[in-house]
Amino acid sequence: MRIARLASFVFSGIETLPVEVQVQIASGLPAFTVVGLPDKAVAESRERVRAALNGLGLSLPPKRVLVNLAPADLAKEGSHFDLPIALAVLAAMEVVPAEELAGFAALGELALDGAIGPVAGILPAALGAAARGLGLICPGAQGSEAAWAGSVEILAATDLRQLIAHLTGRQVMTAPLPPRLAPERAESPCLSEVKGQETAKRALEIAAAGGHNLLLNGPPGAGKSMLAARLPGLLPDLSPAEALEVSLVRSVAGLIEGGRISTRPPFRNPHHSASQAALVGGGPRARPGEVSLAHRGVLFLDELPEFPRPALEALRQPLESGECVISRASAHVTYPARIQLVAAMNPCRCGHLGNATRECGSAPRCGEAYQARISGPLLDRMDLNIGMAPIAPGELARAPSGEPSTAVARRVAEARALQARRGGPQGPRSNAETPLDRLTATAAPEALALAERAAGQLGLSNRGFTRCFRVARSIADLAGEERILRTHMAEALTYRQRGAQLNGG
């Protein structure tokens, strides 16, 4: 009896855990059995493997074929085990040399005709293979994605026949295409198209400069969604390390197309009907949610009070820790979730609270009940809270164009560069991540005294006090100041005071 072995992986978040695919062909009644805690997709792989071999003119021997996915106590999920099982079976049948497979890991889904289809998680699998000194056998369409791992040997095959020919020495496969960056998307809408709303545009610039959370509160048509849509155009490109973090999450979610990686921060705007699992991740296979897909970018929640309350409350921990932990009875899966939250809401259900000409009959109770849908702890995590009033149509028609996004983006990029130099290689990457002691060290005494006095008057929590300093630091960076001055702190406190009023403080 001979046992053929081939490496593969399971995924725990964006981390890879090694799995050894072991195949034994022994005497006994004909059977094809897969063991090792396979899920439904893995268990069905035996039929796809059988059909793919038949498509090549091969058939399983009339013996007992046993496939073990070791370690046996680790749950195996996904269709990416098709290819390693098929290759290990071929090695056990001595169709391909087992020694040729010894230095590789494999992932891929088999079609019934032997074609190798794309699967999720190729990029983290390639990095996992490189860390273990292995090459990677993957679908041909994902060779460029795997090539981002660097010096790892990649065999990107379009079908099983091509792979067998290479492993038996009858044909040499060409190297996959080199890794490429995704083409730049169409430019974001320009900030100059937003007429008036100078306070809100100033807050948007500060939020972009420091990566701060932003809440826009105003009646319908005030321009909340319009402003939020222009935030991506103000943000600088991701660093190579940040782009890799973002791409690992996208790869696990199966969202990388053509092996291209983008250096632009992600912008996610789920509908308000999204469930808790859709926002923070979960489901039977613990997939990443919107908060993780927005890692190192922006998560925009329009009509914030309309989201399910449990889904919003589930955001509190990721906003604080920068990661999302999905707990299961057998394991805990962790995804990165360092996001900038931007939210928009109406002052009440009808949206006209405070409008004397269109005030609803149930004011102010309608506003109090509507805003109470947002809990105090979640509001406490919003760094800037901006109230927006609609502009009269006559003023809107005559208002001049504002500053273009390119000019604001330059200031934001300069502020981010200051933060990067101040944080160092291993320090915080933005003011939104900077601890309080680093912030107070750069504050003028009068700014510190103002913050302490205002904290008592506004009833700020320790979190709110820290976030005021972070916003003040971003305001100082935009002004090119090394120290946080009293004027910077005063402006930051005005944005926090609006939040205290919104929360009934």
C-alpha positions as CSV (number, residue, x, y, z in Angstrom):
1,M,0.0,0.0,0.0
2,R,1.3,3.4,-1.0
3,I,0.4,6.7,0.5
4,A,0.7,9.9,-1.6
5,R,0.9,13.3,0.1
6,L,0.4,16.9,-1.0
7,A,0.1,20.1,1.0
8,S,-2.8,22.5,1.0
9,F,-4.4,25.0,3.4
10,V,-7.5,26.0,5.3
11,F,-8.2,29.6,6.2
12,S,-8.7,31.2,9.6
13,G,-9.5,34.8,8.7
14,I,-6.6,35.9,6.5
15,E,-4.2,33.4,8.2
16,T,-3.4,30.0,6.6
17,L,-3.3,26.7,8.5
18,P,-1.4,23.8,6.8
19,V,-3.3,20.7,5.7
20,E,-1.8,17.5,4.4
21,V,-3.8,15.6,1.8
22,Q,-3.1,11.9,2.2
23,V,-4.3,9.4,-0.3
24,Q,-4.1,5.6,0.1
25,I,-5.2,3.1,-2.5
26,A,-5.7,-0.4,-0.9
27,S,-7.3,-3.7,-1.6
28,G,-11.0,-4.0,-0.8
29,L,-14.4,-3.2,-2.1
30,P,-14.3,-0.2,-4.6
31,A,-15.0,3.0,-2.7
32,F,-13.9,6.6,-2.7
33,T,-14.0,8.1,0.9
34,V,-12.9,11.5,2.2
35,V,-12.3,11.8,5.9
36,G,-10.9,14.5,8.2
37,L,-13.9,16.7,9.1
38,P,-14.8,17.7,5.5
39,D,-17.8,20.0,4.9
40,K,-20.3,19.4,2.1
41,A,-18.2,21.0,-0.6
42,V,-15.2,19.0,0.3
43,A,-17.1,15.7,0.6
44,E,-18.6,16.3,-2.9
45,S,-15.1,16.7,-4.3
46,R,-14.8,12.9,-4.8
47,E,-17.5,13.2,-7.6
48,R,-15.8,16.1,-9.3
49,V,-12.4,14.3,-9.1
50,R,-13.9,11.1,-10.5
51,A,-15.5,13.0,-13.4
52,A,-12.3,15.0,-14.1
53,L,-10.3,11.8,-14.3
54,N,-12.8,10.3,-16.6
55,G,-12.5,13.4,-18.8
56,L,-8.8,12.6,-19.1
57,G,-9.4,9.0,-20.1
58,L,-8.5,7.7,-16.7
59,S,-10.5,5.8,-14.2
60,L,-10.1,5.0,-10.5
61,P,-8.8,1.5,-9.8
62,P,-11.4,-0.9,-8.5
63,K,-10.0,-0.6,-5.1
64,R,-10.6,1.3,-1.8
65,V,-9.4,4.9,-2.2
66,L,-9.1,6.7,1.1
67,V,-8.5,10.5,1.3
68,N,-7.5,11.8,4.7
69,L,-7.2,15.6,5.3
70,A,-4.8,15.9,8.2
71,P,-5.0,17.1,11.0
72,A,-8.3,15.3,11.3
73,D,-9.6,17.5,14.1
74,L,-9.5,20.7,12.0
75,A,-12.7,21.5,10.0
76,K,-12.1,21.6,6.2
77,E,-14.3,23.9,4.1
78,G,-14.4,25.0,0.5
79,S,-14.0,23.6,-3.0
80,H,-10.3,24.4,-3.2
81,F,-9.4,20.9,-2.0
82,D,-10.5,19.4,-5.4
83,L,-7.1,20.0,-7.0
84,P,-4.9,18.7,-4.2
85,I,-7.1,15.6,-3.8
86,A,-6.9,14.9,-7.6
87,L,-3.2,15.3,-7.7
88,A,-2.6,13.1,-4.7
89,V,-4.8,10.5,-6.2
90,L,-2.8,10.7,-9.5
91,A,0.4,10.3,-7.5
92,A,-1.0,7.3,-5.6
93,M,-2.0,5.8,-9.0
94,E,1.6,6.6,-10.2
95,V,0.3,8.7,-13.1
96,V,2.5,11.6,-11.9
97,P,5.7,11.3,-9.9
98,A,5.1,11.8,-6.2
99,E,8.5,13.5,-5.8
100,E,7.4,16.2,-8.2
101,L,4.6,17.2,-5.8
102,A,6.7,17.1,-2.7
103,G,7.7,20.8,-2.8
104,F,4.3,22.2,-3.6
105,A,1.0,23.1,-2.0
106,A,-2.1,23.2,-4.2
107,L,-5.5,24.9,-4.3
108,G,-8.2,24.8,-7.0
109,E,-11.7,23.7,-8.0
110,L,-12.2,21.1,-10.7
111,A,-14.8,21.2,-13.4
112,L,-16.2,18.0,-14.7
113,D,-14.0,18.2,-17.8
114,G,-10.8,18.7,-15.8
115,A,-10.6,22.5,-16.0
116,I,-9.2,24.2,-12.9
117,G,-11.5,27.0,-11.7
118,P,-10.6,30.0,-9.5
119,V,-11.1,29.8,-5.7
120,A,-10.9,32.3,-2.9
121,G,-7.7,32.8,-0.8
122,I,-5.0,32.4,-3.4
123,L,-2.9,35.4,-2.1
124,P,-2.8,34.3,1.6
125,A,-2.1,30.7,0.4
126,A,0.8,31.9,-1.7
127,L,2.2,33.8,1.2
128,G,1.7,30.7,3.4
129,A,3.5,28.5,0.9
130,A,6.4,30.9,0.7
131,A,6.7,31.0,4.5
132,R,7.0,27.2,4.5
133,G,9.4,26.9,1.6
134,L,6.9,25.5,-0.8
135,G,5.7,26.3,-4.3
136,L,2.1,26.8,-5.2
137,I,-0.1,25.0,-7.8
138,C,-3.1,27.2,-8.5
139,P,-5.7,28.0,-11.2
140,G,-4.3,29.6,-14.3
141,A,-6.6,32.6,-14.0
142,Q,-5.0,33.4,-10.5
143,G,-1.3,33.0,-11.3
144,S,-0.8,36.8,-11.2
145,E,-2.5,37.0,-7.8
146,A,-0.2,34.3,-6.4
147,A,2.9,36.0,-7.9
148,W,2.4,38.9,-5.4
149,A,4.0,36.5,-2.8
150,G,7.4,37.1,-4.4
151,S,10.0,34.4,-5.1
152,V,7.6,31.4,-4.6
153,E,7.5,28.9,-7.6
154,I,4.0,29.2,-9.2
155,L,2.4,26.5,-11.4
156,A,-0.8,28.2,-12.8
157,A,-2.6,25.6,-14.8
158,T,-5.8,26.0,-16.8
159,D,-6.7,22.3,-16.6
160,L,-5.6,19.0,-15.1
161,R,-4.2,17.7,-18.5
162,Q,-1.7,20.6,-18.7
163,L,-0.6,20.1,-15.1
164,I,0.0,16.3,-15.7
165,A,2.0,17.0,-18.8
166,H,4.3,19.4,-16.9
167,L,4.7,17.1,-13.9
168,T,5.6,14.2,-16.1
169,G,8.1,16.2,-18.1
170,R,6.3,16.2,-21.5
171,Q,5.6,19.9,-21.4
172,V,7.0,22.9,-19.6
173,M,4.4,25.4,-18.3
174,T,5.1,29.1,-18.8
175,A,5.4,31.3,-15.8
176,P,2.3,33.3,-14.8
177,L,1.9,36.9,-15.8
178,P,3.8,39.3,-13.4
179,P,1.7,40.9,-10.7
180,R,-0.1,44.0,-11.8
181,L,-1.9,46.9,-10.1
182,A,-5.5,47.4,-10.8
183,P,-6.3,50.2,-13.2
184,E,-7.3,53.5,-11.7
185,R,-11.1,53.9,-11.4
186,A,-12.9,56.9,-12.7
187,E,-12.2,59.9,-10.6
188,S,-14.3,60.5,-7.6
189,P,-16.9,63.4,-7.8
190,C,-15.3,66.7,-7.1
191,L,-15.8,68.6,-3.9
192,S,-16.3,71.8,-5.8
193,E,-19.7,70.5,-6.8
194,V,-20.9,70.9,-3.2
195,K,-22.3,74.4,-2.9
196,G,-22.2,76.0,0.5
197,Q,-21.9,73.7,3.6
198,E,-18.5,75.2,4.5
199,T,-18.5,73.7,8.0
200,A,-19.3,70.2,6.7
201,K,-16.6,70.5,4.0
202,R,-14.1,71.6,6.7
203,A,-15.1,68.6,8.8
204,L,-14.7,66.3,5.8
205,E,-11.2,67.5,5.2
206,I,-10.2,67.0,8.9
207,A,-11.7,63.5,8.9
208,A,-9.7,62.7,5.7
209,A,-6.5,64.1,7.2
210,G,-6.6,62.0,10.4
211,G,-8.8,59.0,9.5
212,H,-11.5,60.2,11.9
213,N,-15.1,58.9,12.2
214,L,-17.7,61.4,10.9
215,L,-21.4,61.7,11.5
216,L,-23.5,64.0,9.3
217,N,-26.9,64.9,10.6
218,G,-29.4,66.9,8.6
219,P,-32.7,66.9,6.7
220,P,-33.2,65.2,3.3
221,G,-31.4,67.0,0.5
222,A,-28.9,68.8,2.7
223,G,-26.0,67.1,0.9
224,K,-24.9,64.4,3.4
225,S,-24.6,61.6,0.9
226,M,-23.1,64.0,-1.7
227,L,-20.3,64.9,0.7
228,A,-19.6,61.3,1.8
229,A,-19.2,60.3,-1.9
230,R,-16.4,62.8,-2.3
231,L,-14.3,61.5,0.6
232,P,-12.5,58.8,-1.4
233,G,-11.1,61.5,-3.7
234,L,-9.4,63.2,-0.7
235,L,-7.6,60.2,0.6
236,P,-4.0,59.3,-0.3
237,D,-3.0,56.0,-1.8
238,L,-2.3,53.1,0.4
239,S,1.3,52.2,1.3
240,P,2.5,48.8,-0.1
241,A,2.0,47.2,3.4
242,E,-1.5,48.6,3.6
243,A,-2.4,47.5,0.1
244,L,-1.3,44.0,1.0
245,E,-3.4,43.9,4.1
246,V,-6.5,45.0,2.1
247,S,-5.8,42.5,-0.6
248,L,-5.5,39.6,1.8
249,V,-9.1,40.3,3.0
250,R,-10.3,40.7,-0.6
251,S,-8.6,37.5,-1.7
252,V,-10.3,35.5,1.1
253,A,-13.6,37.0,0.0
254,G,-12.9,36.1,-3.6
255,L,-13.0,39.7,-4.8
256,I,-9.6,40.1,-6.5
257,E,-10.1,40.1,-10.3
258,G,-7.3,39.2,-12.7
259,G,-4.7,39.2,-10.0
260,R,-4.7,42.9,-9.8
261,I,-4.2,44.7,-6.5
262,S,-5.4,48.2,-5.9
263,T,-3.6,50.9,-4.0
264,R,-6.7,53.0,-3.4
265,P,-8.5,52.9,0.0
266,P,-11.7,50.8,-0.2
267,F,-15.0,52.5,0.0
268,R,-17.9,50.4,1.1
269,N,-21.5,51.6,1.4
270,P,-23.9,48.8,2.3
271,H,-27.7,49.2,2.2
272,H,-29.4,49.8,5.5
273,S,-31.1,46.4,5.3
274,A,-27.7,44.7,5.9
275,S,-27.7,42.1,8.7
276,Q,-25.2,41.8,11.5
277,A,-23.4,39.0,9.7
278,A,-23.2,41.2,6.5
279,L,-21.7,44.1,8.5
280,V,-19.2,42.5,10.8
281,G,-18.8,39.0,9.2
282,G,-20.1,35.6,10.0
283,G,-22.3,32.9,8.3
284,P,-21.6,29.2,8.2
285,R,-18.0,29.8,6.9
286,A,-17.2,33.0,8.9
287,R,-16.7,35.2,5.9
288,P,-15.5,38.8,6.2
289,G,-18.2,41.4,6.5
290,E,-18.3,45.0,5.2
291,V,-16.3,46.3,8.2
292,S,-13.4,44.1,7.2
293,L,-13.8,44.7,3.4
294,A,-13.4,48.4,4.3
295,H,-10.1,47.8,6.1
296,R,-7.8,50.8,5.7
297,G,-10.6,52.6,4.0
298,V,-14.1,54.0,4.5
299,L,-17.3,52.4,5.6
300,F,-20.2,54.7,4.8
301,L,-23.5,53.9,6.5
302,D,-26.3,56.1,5.0
303,E,-29.6,56.3,6.9
304,L,-27.8,55.2,10.0
305,P,-30.8,54.8,12.3
306,E,-32.5,52.5,9.8
307,F,-29.8,49.8,10.2
308,P,-30.8,46.9,12.6
309,R,-29.8,47.8,16.2
310,P,-27.8,44.6,16.8
311,A,-25.8,45.2,13.6
312,L,-24.8,48.8,14.7
313,E,-23.9,47.6,18.2
314,A,-21.7,44.9,16.8
315,L,-19.6,47.7,15.2
316,R,-18.5,49.1,18.6
317,Q,-15.8,46.6,19.2
318,P,-14.2,46.7,15.7
319,L,-14.2,50.5,15.9
320,E,-12.2,50.4,19.1
321,S,-9.8,47.5,18.5
322,G,-9.3,47.6,14.7
323,E,-10.2,44.0,14.3
324,C,-13.3,41.8,14.1
325,V,-13.4,38.5,16.0
326,I,-16.1,36.0,14.8
327,S,-16.6,33.4,17.5
328,R,-17.6,29.9,16.8
329,A,-17.9,26.9,19.1
330,S,-14.8,25.3,17.6
331,A,-12.7,28.3,16.8
332,H,-12.3,32.1,16.7
333,V,-11.7,33.8,13.4
334,T,-10.1,37.2,13.3
335,Y,-10.3,39.7,10.4
336,P,-8.6,43.1,10.3
337,A,-11.1,46.0,10.5
338,R,-9.2,49.3,10.9
339,I,-11.8,51.6,9.3
340,Q,-12.9,55.2,9.0
341,L,-16.7,55.2,9.7
342,V,-18.7,57.9,8.0
343,A,-22.5,57.9,8.7
344,A,-25.4,60.0,7.7
345,M,-28.8,60.4,9.3
346,N,-32.0,62.5,9.3
347,P,-32.9,64.4,12.5
348,C,-36.2,62.4,12.6
349,R,-38.2,59.8,10.6
350,C,-39.9,62.4,8.4
351,G,-36.6,64.4,8.2
352,H,-38.1,67.8,8.9
353,L,-37.5,68.3,12.6
354,G,-36.6,72.0,13.2
355,N,-38.1,73.1,9.9
356,A,-40.8,75.7,10.8
357,T,-42.5,75.4,7.4
358,R,-42.7,71.6,7.3
359,E,-42.6,70.6,11.0
360,C,-44.4,67.4,11.7
361,G,-47.2,67.1,14.2
362,S,-45.3,64.8,16.6
363,A,-42.2,67.0,17.1
364,P,-40.1,66.8,19.2
365,R,-40.9,63.3,20.2
366,C,-40.3,62.0,16.7
367,G,-36.8,63.3,16.8
368,E,-36.0,62.0,20.2
369,A,-37.3,58.5,19.4
370,Y,-35.5,58.4,16.0
371,Q,-32.1,59.6,17.4
372,A,-32.5,57.2,20.3
373,R,-31.9,54.3,17.8
374,I,-28.2,55.3,17.9
375,S,-26.8,54.2,21.3
376,G,-24.6,56.6,23.4
377,P,-21.6,54.3,23.2
378,L,-21.7,54.3,19.4
379,L,-22.1,58.1,19.2
380,D,-19.2,58.4,21.6
381,R,-17.0,56.7,18.9
382,M,-17.8,59.4,16.4
383,D,-15.0,62.0,16.3
384,L,-16.8,64.7,14.4
385,N,-20.6,65.3,14.6
386,I,-21.9,67.8,12.0
387,G,-25.3,69.3,11.7
388,M,-26.2,70.3,8.1
389,A,-29.1,72.6,7.1
390,P,-30.4,72.8,3.6
391,I,-29.5,75.7,1.4
392,A,-32.3,77.8,-0.1
393,P,-32.8,77.0,-3.9
394,G,-32.1,80.7,-4.7
395,E,-28.8,80.7,-2.8
396,L,-27.9,77.3,-4.3
397,A,-28.2,78.6,-7.8
398,R,-26.0,81.6,-7.2
399,A,-23.4,80.0,-4.9
400,P,-19.9,80.0,-6.4
401,S,-18.1,76.7,-6.9
402,G,-16.0,75.6,-3.9
403,E,-12.4,74.4,-3.7
404,P,-11.7,71.4,-5.9
405,S,-10.9,68.0,-4.4
406,T,-7.3,68.1,-5.8
407,A,-6.4,71.1,-3.7
408,V,-7.9,69.6,-0.5
409,A,-6.3,66.2,-1.3
410,R,-2.8,67.9,-1.4
411,R,-3.3,69.3,2.1
412,V,-4.6,65.9,3.3
413,A,-1.6,64.1,1.8
414,E,0.8,66.6,3.5
415,A,-0.9,66.1,6.9
416,R,-0.8,62.3,6.5
417,A,3.0,62.6,5.7
418,L,3.5,64.5,8.9
419,Q,1.7,61.7,10.8
420,A,3.8,59.0,9.2
421,R,7.0,60.7,10.1
422,R,5.9,61.3,13.6
423,G,4.7,57.7,14.1
424,G,7.9,56.1,12.6
425,P,8.1,52.7,10.9
426,Q,6.3,50.8,13.7
427,G,4.1,53.6,15.2
428,P,0.5,54.6,14.5
429,R,-0.2,55.3,10.8
430,S,-2.8,58.1,11.4
431,N,-3.9,60.4,14.2
432,A,-7.0,58.2,14.7
433,E,-4.7,55.5,16.0
434,T,-2.4,57.6,18.1
435,P,-2.5,57.1,21.9
436,L,-3.3,60.0,24.3
437,D,0.2,60.3,25.8
438,R,1.7,61.0,22.3
439,L,-0.9,63.6,21.7
440,T,-0.6,65.5,25.0
441,A,3.2,65.6,24.5
442,T,2.6,67.9,21.5
443,A,-0.1,70.1,23.1
444,A,0.5,73.6,24.3
445,P,-0.4,74.2,28.0
446,E,-3.3,76.4,27.2
447,A,-4.7,73.8,24.8
448,L,-4.4,71.2,27.4
449,A,-6.1,73.4,30.0
450,L,-9.0,74.2,27.6
451,A,-9.5,70.5,26.9
452,E,-9.6,69.6,30.6
453,R,-12.1,72.4,31.4
454,A,-14.3,71.5,28.5
455,A,-14.3,67.8,29.4
456,G,-16.0,68.6,32.6
457,Q,-18.5,71.1,31.2
458,L,-19.5,68.8,28.3
459,G,-19.4,65.6,30.3
460,L,-16.9,63.9,28.0
461,S,-15.9,60.3,28.6
462,N,-12.3,59.3,28.6
463,R,-12.8,58.1,25.0
464,G,-14.3,61.4,24.0
465,F,-11.5,63.3,25.6
466,T,-8.9,61.3,23.7
467,R,-10.7,61.7,20.4
468,C,-10.9,65.4,20.9
469,F,-7.1,65.5,21.1
470,R,-6.8,63.3,18.0
471,V,-9.0,65.7,16.0
472,A,-7.1,68.7,17.3
473,R,-3.9,67.1,16.2
474,S,-5.2,66.7,12.7
475,I,-6.3,70.3,12.6
476,A,-2.8,71.3,13.7
477,D,-1.3,69.1,11.0
478,L,-3.5,70.7,8.3
479,A,-2.2,74.1,9.5
480,G,1.4,72.8,9.5
481,E,1.8,73.4,13.2
482,E,4.1,71.2,15.3
483,R,2.1,71.8,18.5
484,I,-1.6,71.6,19.2
485,L,-2.7,75.2,20.0
486,R,-5.7,76.5,21.8
487,T,-7.4,77.4,18.5
488,H,-7.0,73.9,17.3
489,M,-8.5,72.4,20.4
490,A,-11.4,74.9,20.4
491,E,-12.3,73.9,16.9
492,A,-12.1,70.2,17.8
493,L,-14.4,70.8,20.8
494,T,-17.0,72.4,18.7
495,Y,-17.4,69.2,16.7
496,R,-17.6,67.2,19.9
497,Q,-20.1,69.5,21.4
498,R,-22.5,68.9,18.6
499,G,-22.2,65.2,19.3
500,A,-23.0,65.8,23.0
501,Q,-26.1,67.8,22.1
502,L,-27.2,65.1,19.6
503,N,-26.9,62.5,22.4
504,G,-28.9,64.6,24.8
505,G,-25.8,65.8,26.7
